[in-house]
Amino acid sequence: MASADVAVVTDSTAYLPAELAERHGLIIVPLQIAVGGTVRDENDITVAEAAQALKEWRPVTTSRPAPSRFADVYAEAGDSGVSAIVSVHLSAEMSGTVEAARLAAESALVPVHVVDSGTIGLGLGLAALTAAAAALRGEPAEAVAAAADARATASRSLFYVDTLEHLRRGGRIGAAQSLLGSALMMKPLLGISAGRITPLEKVRTANRALTRLEELVVAEAGDRPVDLGIQHLAAASRAEALSARLRSRIPHIEDIYVGEVGPVIGAHVGPGMLGVVVAPQL
């Protein structure tokens, strides 16, 4: 539990290191994923298994947690003695998770403040961590929720995908739909704006796209103190190389997190994805 008074809940698409989430007392509700028709919690399937299915173009679909799942989590937190809960989740534009949380909140025995982070992955994860830190400081639930919202709003997510096909198949392509007709020989750079995936640039080769991603991250970070989250799917060498370069180019990195996204995001971005979250210190 995040504190003796306020519990902080997030979902599995935050993709925080388990030890870090546990240290901050975060409660994590898993989304679900179906591979070949078999539905499991996200934490019950390996990234490698999902990535292999994607490479073979086998059906991989995702779904939100049921409201009853949130209701059980909120009830357990309430029974533990907290006076309020802050529940921070991935963008409502990308998933029904926020809606499910809000439905469950209506019948919870303690007040539940549901925060739509407007983002996903480590953008969500860092917002949830910020909320948990505020809870550990003893701040009231309203301030904990506001801290999560402020961190998510201030952060920017940029990412590269090898192909738009997975986003198209999953119905998450958003405004980047405009790239489809001209992207056959192009490598797209994407971002998240107003909770939706948006196109940034089209680049002719993967190497050039990754160079351009690095340039955009450096420009976004500037000379202010920032945390960075570097995320990938089946592209660990790309992620580690980018991490090393960004450490040398960005003057005030407070913390940097490097990790593989889980199968829920992976199902929509496909193997080879490389993304960076720039989260200014507030």
N, C-alpha and C positions, 0 to 999 in steps of 0.2 A: 504494500500500500504506500502511496506517495507521501502521506503524512497521517497524523492521528486525526485529522479533521477533513481533508479534501482528498478524494481519490481521483486519479487521472487514468482515463481509459483511452486507448487508441486501437487501431486495427493492424492487421498483419502486413499491409502494404507500406507501413512506415520503414520496414527493413532495417531496423536498428540492430547492432550487435546485441546478442542475448544478455551478455553480462552487463552491458551499459543500461539496457532497459530494466533489468532486475535491480541494479544498484539505485536507479531512480524510482523504483516502485511502480513502474508502469504496468497496467493491466492490458493485455493484448487480446483482442477478439479476432479470430481468423476469418478471412474470406474463404470461399470455396472454389475449387477448380475441378473440372471434369476432363479426363483424358480418355478418349475412346469410350465415352459413355459412363465411366465409373467416377462418381462424385466423392471428393475427399476434402478435408480441411487443407488449407494451403500448407500448413506446417507438417502435413502427413505425406507430402510428395516431395521428392528431391528436385532441385533445380536441373540436375543432369537429365533426369527422366523427362521433365517437361521440355527441356531444350531439344532432346533427341526426337520427341514427338513432333515438335515444330519443324525441325530439319527435314523430317519425313512427311511433312504436311498432313499429319494425322489430326483429326478434330480435337481442339483444345478450347474449352470455354470456361468462363468464370461467372461467379454469382456472389451477391451480397450475403452477409449473415442474415438469418431470419430475425425478426424483431424479438422472438422468444429467446434467442441467444443473448441479446443485449439485456433483456429483462432479467434473465438468470444472473448475469454479471452484476447488474445494478443491485439486485436483491442481496447478493452475497456481499457486495461492498457495504450496503446499508446495514446488514447484519453485523458487520465488523466494527461498527460504531462511528463511521464517518458521518458528517452532517451534510455533505454535498458531494457531487461528482461532476467532473469536467470530462467530456467525451469528445475527443479530437479525431477527425476522420478525413479520408480522401475526398477530393472534390465531388460535390453532388452532381456536377456536369458529366462525370465519368462513371458514376456508380450510384446505386440506390442505398448505399451503406448509411449515409447521413439520414435518409428518410427512415430507415429501419431503426436507427438509434433514437430518432425523435418520437417514433411511435411507442417504443419501449419506455421512453422518458415520461410519457404521459401518465403511466400507472406506477412509476417508481415511488418508493416510500420516502425517499429523500430527494431534494431538488437536483435535477440533472441539467447541466449547461452543455448543449451540443454545439460544437464548433465545426463549421465547414471550412477546412483549411484552404480550399481552392487549389490544391495541388496533390501530389502523390509522391511515393518514394521517400527519399531522405529530406525533401522539402517538408513533408508531413512529419517525418521522424524528428527533425530538429525543432519543429513547432511543439510537438508533444513533449520533448525533453525540456523545452523552455517552460511549458506549463508545469511539468513535474518539479522543476527547480523552484518555481514560485510557490508550489504547494509545500515543498519541504521547508521553505522559509516561513511558512505559517500564514501566507497571504490568503484572503478570503476567496471563495469560488469565483466571484465576479472578476477579480483581479487575475486569477489563474487563467480563466477563459480569455480575458483581454490580452494577456501575455502571449498565449498561443496564437491568437488571431494576428497580433502585431508582427510576430516573427514570421508567420507564413506570408503575410502581405508584403513584408520587406524583402523576402527571398525571391530569387529568380532561378528557374530550372531551364537548362539548355541541354539538348541531346541530339545524338546522331543515330540513325538507323540504317542498316544495310539495304532495307527495302521497306516500302510503305504497305506491302501486301498484308502483313499481319494486322496492322492498324485498320486497314480497310475491311478485312474479314471480321474483325471484332467489333466493327461499328464505332470505333473510338477515334476516327481520323479527324473529325471536326473540320476546322477551317483549312487544314492541310489537304483536304479533298481537292483543292485547286491545283495541287502539284501532280496529281495522278496522270493527267494526260500528257505531261511533258517530262515525266521523271524516269522514263525507261532507261536512259543512259546517264541519269543524274543521281547524286547522293544527297539526300535531304538533311538539312539541319532544322530542328524543330524547337519550339519552346512551349511554355504553358502560360496562358493569359486568360484572366477571368474564368479560371477553372477548366479551360479547354485547351486542347493541343492546337497550336498555331504554327504556320510555316514561317521560317526565318530566311533561309537562303537555299539555293540549289547549287551544288558544286559538282564538277565533272568526275572526280575520282575520290575514292575513300581516303587516300593519304591527304589530299587537299582539304577534304571535309574535316578531318581530324585536326589538321593544322588550324583551320578556320575556327573550329570549336574552341581550341585553346586560346586563340586571339580574342574571341568574344568573352570568354571567362575572365581573362586578364583585364580587359577593359571594364567589365562589370564590377570586378572586385575593386579596382582603383587602388588607392593608398589607405583605405579605411580598414579597420579590423574586421575580419570575416571568418566564418567557419565555412569549410567546403565539404560537400558530400560527393564522392565520385562513385558512380554506379555503372554496372555493366551486366551483360548476359553472355556467358561463354566467351568472354574477351578479357580475361584477367591480365594478360600481358599489356594490352592496350591501356587498361586502367592504371596499372602500376607505372607504366612509362609516363602517362599523362600526369599522375600524381607527382612524380619526381620533377617534371618540367615546371609544373605550377608552383611547387615549393620554391624553386629558384627564381621565379618571375614575379610572384606576388609578395609584397613586402610584409604584410601584416596578417598572416594566417594564424588564427588562434588554435583551432582544431581542424583536423582533416580526417574524414572517414572514407575508407575505400571498401567496397563490398559488392557482391553480386545481388541483383534483384531476385526476388522470388518468382515462382511460376505464374502468379496472377498478372504482374506487370509483364513478365516474359512472354506470356501468351499473346500479348498485344504488340510488343515491339520486336520480338524475334531475336535470334542469336546475332551477336555482333554489335548490339546496342551499346553505346557509351554515352553517359550523361553526367552533368555536373550541376549541383545545386550551390549557388552562392548565397550565403545567409549572413548578412551584416550583423555585427554585434549591436544590440540595442541598449 
